[in-house]
Amino acid sequence: MTLRIETERLVLRPMLMSDVQDLYEYQSNPHIVRYIPWPARTMEQVKEAAQKTIDTAKSNLQEINDHIVLVWELKTSGKVIGQSNMGLISKEHKTSNIGWVTHQDFQSKGYAFEATKSLLAYAFTNFDLHRVIADIDTRVQISANLAEKLGMRREGTFIEGEFFKGEWCDMWLYSILKREFSA
């Protein structure tokens, strides 16, 4: 089964190699990937990462480290303008993490909210999840704002909690429970 979620303006779907040019536009931008776990990528690195994602991504979260990566395709043009990732981090505690990245030309237009809200709804409905978390670098207030708009709560601040791209950074932990999201 191919995972596909439609929203008002987007189709969330698995990544394809035909998406590489659109992916390159934001994955090569140092400002966009500053707080993302990969460096600004060359076209060859985008192709390699896309192939790896295609080869390893799942359509379900059943086992630890299962992960879903969905691109956000504009319904109007077919252009990929961002992506969501979700991974199962605890089967016992029914916990997943979630993350997102948006193309620089499409930020602050509600696309990340639309995509992430739809993915959360899908995940809580179709997977055995109790809790979804987001780890957000404290320097990325826009992501924290998005988490809060989604109904996630800030549960803690981890001071120098992660060594990331050559420096210690502070991290916020955001979370939402299934019953909170459903309400």
C-alpha positions as CSV (number, residue, x, y, z in Angstrom):
1,M,0.0,0.0,0.0
2,T,1.4,3.4,-0.9
3,L,0.8,6.1,1.7
4,R,-0.9,9.1,0.2
5,I,-2.6,11.9,2.1
6,E,-4.4,14.7,0.3
7,T,-5.1,18.1,1.9
8,E,-6.7,21.2,0.4
9,R,-3.5,22.3,-1.4
10,L,-1.1,19.4,-1.1
11,V,-0.6,15.7,-1.8
12,L,1.7,14.0,0.7
13,R,3.3,11.0,-0.9
14,P,6.5,8.9,-0.9
15,M,9.5,10.5,-2.5
16,L,10.3,9.6,-6.1
17,M,13.6,10.1,-8.1
18,S,11.7,12.5,-10.4
19,D,11.5,14.8,-7.3
20,V,15.3,15.4,-7.2
21,Q,15.3,18.8,-8.9
22,D,12.7,20.2,-6.5
23,L,14.4,18.6,-3.5
24,Y,17.7,20.1,-4.6
25,E,16.2,23.6,-4.5
26,Y,15.9,23.5,-0.7
27,Q,18.2,20.8,0.3
28,S,21.1,22.7,-1.2
29,N,20.2,25.9,0.6
30,P,22.5,26.4,3.7
31,H,19.9,28.6,5.4
32,I,17.2,25.9,5.1
33,V,19.4,23.0,6.3
34,R,21.1,25.0,9.0
35,Y,19.0,23.1,11.7
36,I,18.4,20.0,9.7
37,P,20.5,16.8,10.2
38,W,22.1,17.0,6.8
39,P,24.5,19.6,5.3
40,A,23.7,21.7,2.2
41,R,23.7,19.0,-0.5
42,T,25.1,18.9,-4.0
43,M,22.9,17.5,-6.7
44,E,24.7,14.2,-6.5
45,Q,24.1,14.0,-2.7
46,V,20.4,14.8,-3.2
47,K,20.2,11.9,-5.6
48,E,21.9,9.6,-3.2
49,A,19.8,10.7,-0.3
50,A,16.6,10.4,-2.3
51,Q,17.5,6.9,-3.4
52,K,18.3,5.9,0.1
53,T,15.0,7.3,1.3
54,I,13.1,5.5,-1.4
55,D,14.8,2.2,-0.6
56,T,14.3,2.4,3.2
57,A,11.1,4.4,3.9
58,K,8.1,2.5,5.1
59,S,4.3,3.1,4.8
60,N,3.7,2.0,8.3
61,L,5.2,2.4,11.8
62,Q,5.4,-1.0,13.3
63,E,9.0,-1.6,14.5
64,I,11.6,0.7,16.1
65,N,13.4,2.8,13.6
66,D,10.6,2.4,11.0
67,H,10.3,5.8,9.3
68,I,8.0,7.5,6.9
69,V,9.2,10.3,4.6
70,L,6.6,12.1,2.6
71,V,7.1,15.0,0.2
72,W,4.6,17.8,-0.1
73,E,3.5,18.1,-3.7
74,L,1.4,21.2,-4.7
75,K,-1.8,20.1,-6.3
76,T,-1.8,23.0,-8.7
77,S,1.6,22.4,-10.2
78,G,3.1,19.1,-9.0
79,K,6.1,20.9,-7.5
80,V,7.6,19.4,-4.3
81,I,7.8,22.2,-1.7
82,G,8.8,20.4,1.4
83,Q,8.8,17.1,3.3
84,S,7.7,15.4,6.5
85,N,9.4,12.6,8.4
86,M,8.0,10.5,11.1
87,G,9.8,7.6,12.9
88,L,8.8,5.1,15.6
89,I,11.1,5.6,18.5
90,S,9.4,3.3,21.1
91,K,7.1,0.4,20.4
92,E,6.5,-0.2,24.1
93,H,5.6,3.4,24.7
94,K,3.9,3.9,21.3
95,T,5.9,7.0,20.6
96,S,6.9,8.5,17.3
97,N,8.9,11.6,16.4
98,I,8.0,14.0,13.7
99,G,9.9,16.7,11.7
100,W,9.4,18.9,8.7
101,V,11.3,21.1,6.2
102,T,9.8,23.7,3.8
103,H,11.3,25.1,0.6
104,Q,12.4,28.7,1.2
105,D,10.0,30.1,-1.4
106,F,7.0,28.5,0.3
107,Q,7.5,29.3,4.0
108,S,5.0,31.2,6.1
109,K,2.1,30.3,3.8
110,G,0.6,27.6,6.0
111,Y,1.9,24.6,4.0
112,A,3.9,23.1,6.9
113,F,0.9,23.4,9.2
114,E,-1.4,21.8,6.6
115,A,1.0,18.9,5.9
116,T,2.0,18.2,9.5
117,K,-1.6,18.4,10.8
118,S,-2.7,15.9,8.1
119,L,0.2,13.6,8.8
120,L,-0.5,13.6,12.6
121,A,-4.2,12.9,11.9
122,Y,-3.3,10.0,9.6
123,A,-0.7,8.6,12.0
124,F,-2.9,8.7,15.1
125,T,-5.8,7.1,13.1
126,N,-3.8,4.4,11.4
127,F,-0.8,3.6,13.6
128,D,-0.7,2.3,17.2
129,L,0.6,5.6,18.6
130,H,0.0,7.2,22.0
131,R,2.4,10.2,21.7
132,V,4.2,12.1,19.0
133,I,7.2,14.3,19.8
134,A,9.2,17.0,18.0
135,D,12.8,17.9,19.0
136,I,13.3,21.5,18.0
137,D,16.4,23.6,18.1
138,T,15.7,26.6,20.3
139,R,17.1,28.9,17.6
140,V,14.2,27.9,15.3
141,Q,11.3,29.8,16.8
142,I,9.2,29.4,13.6
143,S,9.2,25.6,14.1
144,A,8.3,26.0,17.8
145,N,5.4,28.3,16.7
146,L,4.3,25.6,14.3
147,A,4.4,22.9,17.0
148,E,2.3,25.1,19.3
149,K,-0.2,25.9,16.5
150,L,-0.6,22.1,16.1
151,G,-1.5,21.8,19.7
152,M,1.8,20.4,20.8
153,R,3.1,21.5,24.2
154,R,6.7,22.4,25.1
155,E,7.7,19.8,27.8
156,G,11.2,20.7,28.4
157,T,14.4,22.5,27.4
158,F,17.6,20.5,27.1
159,I,20.5,22.9,27.6
160,E,23.4,21.9,25.3
161,G,21.4,18.7,24.7
162,E,22.8,18.0,21.3
163,F,26.1,18.4,19.6
164,F,25.0,19.5,16.2
165,K,27.1,20.6,13.2
166,G,30.1,21.4,15.3
167,E,28.4,23.1,18.3
168,W,26.4,22.4,21.3
169,C,22.8,23.5,21.0
170,D,19.8,23.8,23.2
171,M,16.7,21.7,22.3
172,W,13.0,22.0,23.1
173,L,10.9,18.9,23.4
174,Y,7.4,19.3,22.1
175,S,4.7,16.6,22.4
176,I,1.1,15.8,21.8
177,L,-0.9,12.8,22.9
178,K,-3.4,11.0,20.7
179,R,-6.4,12.0,23.0
180,E,-5.2,15.7,22.9
181,F,-4.9,15.7,19.1
182,S,-8.3,14.0,18.7
183,A,-10.0,16.6,20.9
